């Protein structure tokens, strides 16, 4: 069966020359170790270098410097057809002149397998991706979701050491995206193929990944499990990019085993989880997710003005003006008729155990 | 450093082949022309050709011919396109008009000229036979009519494509804002078509000044540069004079070609307006519709008459003088002395069609998909094959290949032209055929490749196929329509061209177009017409065969750009 690969990136850098002749680093000294069978997602805004990184792993681009090591062999300069990887593309990239069967068989024919072996493999692959009976169709006769299943099957059929995904779901509608992503996850786990997945959709990354690599401006900002990335972002960029976050300046009073004690606008909060680099006696930032905020008409907390209140069914989303800051609050305790109105005075606070302290 | 990169050996071989071909078959002969023209001994020739009134007249006439043909051909093409795309008419009528417009593209360009002489010449069937006038078709008016009729199909096809690609929403917007139909046409539609018209005009200008067959057959006293150049070689055998004339001809031809490319690129921008929302409102107003239809039908009937004359002429002793039926002309061409030219031409055209077809797609692939130094030069070098008038290639080949090329006592290129040439001169003829027909395939290939999402090829490579296998299994099938049109063009072009090849025929290797010219020159119109009819027959037959074996619609081209 599939031999899952260990993929290591060592200081991989890719420089491009802009039309004006300037050198730009699309990927800047990226280092990663991807374990056999791991599902790793490269996540970031457009232009962050995630696609370039994927294309260097695939062999469509070659790094300016650094090593890409697959199972102990440096493949940085190996042409893409010699890498034993397979890619699933955003545009599906199905061969329009070939049937579904021949699309899936393509990689096997290149490997000169016998017709019988190809037939068995293609049929079992098609049944795995839920496309039995569609062998003779042309790609153009399938729906978008079915086309991407064919592309998935085509990539898996050759039993690659590494499966690569370049935003494969972004051309599908929202519902299909959700169902197909759980299917990708299920198949990947079942086959145990090492997978590298590129997306700009953080929900997709959270749902699929063993580990998420957040990239920005060519650099890796953080590589960790989805919950660690969400609960303990390495810096303000990650905090902002993954989910939504209120980032507020605080003064660190002390750091202990139970967490950090901070002062925010004269109020003291204790026992906040905190980044190891945070030191007592300096300024820092806290990251508070909108759902960890509490807001009310009166009671404890700091005063703010309601800028907008949006009723979203399961919650009310508030924007509060607090000094120069705009705070986002998700209030799930929707009291019919009791919600705050725009322009009203409100008081807000947060749950310290659900906040996170970052160095300034 | 990490710069070492594994290059596909097959692809590297293809690249080297393409570069060598462009260098040897296109660039080297042109360099020889330039080199000869700028020898010190050529100085007096420049003085003679540029300063003497006789020669200034020739240059002036060449430019005038370019302008008249450009204007007449563009108008003709526009009329045809407008009727097809915008005028209400029965479908069968449009179909007939469309087919008639395509006929000139598969016949030798000067076939029309020969028909015109028979119909309207001194003893013309219509001019003298019907009206008793000694007609004079020789000269500028005759050439203009003949060239406009021969060259307008390309304008028609371009313009009809542009008109159909225009988003009707823009015209609807104009009408919606209160613009009348006339105003909408003049202020909205025409400005969008203008780059296409400009490009068509310039293209015809270049074709007209580059053409040799028509000036030789119907030019009469109106001597233009290409005809003068032919005289310099075949009459005076003065290669130095010919090279100087070639340089004088190359300047406007290449210059106008480059300007034309600029307009053509702009014209294509117009067509990218997204999916047309509605359908175009066809002209139904009889005041516009009837004159346009009548004019179009009249000219179509005229073209039909010209071609019917060729067929009739092929079956008669001497059309207009002795109208008795005969099969002698055909037996001369098919089994008599003339059969050699027919067989040679078909065989050589077939070889070059295959090579030119693949070469065009290969260079298109290299240019669109690969990154290498000198890519633009390879593209430009290939395009020189059509941008430079054929006569200049004729001279270039004589200069470059009439003697073996030796480097340090080692024969690099053997003698390719003239007596005792390698393979009786066939290789040179094949080369020139390929040179002249590859550019069309290249452009078609580039256009097709740009429509194909590169991720299709990346998908193939990521599944383990190398670049060459990917090209054969994925790319080529997807650009099959372009490949087919490249092959069709290459065959039609090779069979019908005369300008370059007329200098390269040897006693052992004869070419049909040259025979047609010789028979016409000798007044044996019957033989000439039989040649023309058979030539058109062969071209149509081969096109039909190509379409059967390579196929027109594969179903793939509809979704070539895999769903986005």
Contacts between the chains, C-beta under 8 A, distances in Angstrom:
chain1	res1	chain2	res2	distance
A	58	B	458	7.7
A	58	B	462	5.9
A	59	B	461	7.9
A	59	B	462	7.8
A	60	B	458	5.7
A	60	B	461	7.7
A	60	B	462	8.0
A	62	B	2	7.0
A	62	B	5	6.2
A	63	B	2	6.7
A	64	B	2	7.4
A	65	B	1	8.0
A	65	B	2	6.5
A	76	B	2	6.2
A	77	B	2	5.8
A	77	B	4	6.2
A	77	B	5	5.8
A	77	B	6	7.0
A	78	B	6	7.0
A	79	B	5	7.7
A	79	B	6	4.8
A	79	B	8	7.5
A	79	B	461	7.8
A	79	B	466	7.3
A	80	B	458	7.4
A	80	B	461	4.7
A	80	B	462	5.6
A	81	B	461	4.9
A	81	B	462	7.4
A	81	B	463	7.9
A	81	B	464	5.2
A	81	B	465	5.9
A	81	B	466	4.8
A	81	B	467	7.8
A	82	B	6	7.7
A	82	B	464	7.9
A	83	B	462	7.8
A	84	B	464	7.8
A	85	B	462	6.3
A	86	B	462	5.5
A	86	B	463	5.9
A	87	B	458	6.9
A	87	B	459	6.7
A	87	B	462	4.3
A	89	B	455	4.4
A	89	B	458	7.2
A	89	B	459	6.1
A	90	B	455	7.6
A	91	B	453	5.3
A	91	B	455	5.2
A	91	B	562	5.3
A	91	B	563	7.0
A	91	B	564	5.7
A	92	B	562	5.5
A	92	B	563	6.4
A	93	B	453	6.5
A	93	B	455	4.0
A	93	B	456	4.9
A	93	B	458	6.9
A	93	B	459	3.9
A	93	B	562	5.6
A	94	B	456	8.0
A	94	B	459	7.8
A	94	B	562	5.7
A	95	B	456	6.4
A	95	B	459	7.6
A	95	B	460	7.4
A	95	B	474	5.9
A	95	B	478	8.0
A	96	B	456	8.0
A	96	B	478	7.0
A	96	B	555	8.0
A	96	B	556	4.6
A	96	B	558	7.8
A	96	B	559	4.3
A	96	B	560	6.0
A	96	B	562	6.2
A	97	B	477	4.7
A	97	B	478	6.2
A	97	B	554	6.0
A	97	B	555	7.5
A	97	B	556	3.7
A	106	B	460	7.0
A	106	B	463	5.6
A	106	B	465	7.6
A	106	B	473	7.9
A	107	B	463	3.5
A	107	B	464	5.5
A	107	B	465	7.9
A	110	B	463	6.2
A	110	B	464	4.5
A	110	B	465	4.7
A	110	B	469	6.7
A	111	B	464	6.2
A	138	B	555	6.8
A	138	B	559	7.9
A	139	B	559	6.8
A	139	B	562	7.1
A	139	B	563	7.9
A	140	B	555	7.7
A	140	B	558	6.6
A	140	B	559	4.2
A	140	B	563	7.8
A	144	B	563	6.5
A	147	B	563	6.5
A	151	B	459	7.7
A	154	B	459	7.6
A	154	B	463	7.0
A	155	B	462	7.8
A	155	B	463	7.6
A	158	B	463	6.0
A	158	B	464	6.6
A	164	B	462	7.4
A	171	B	563	7.4
A	171	B	564	6.6
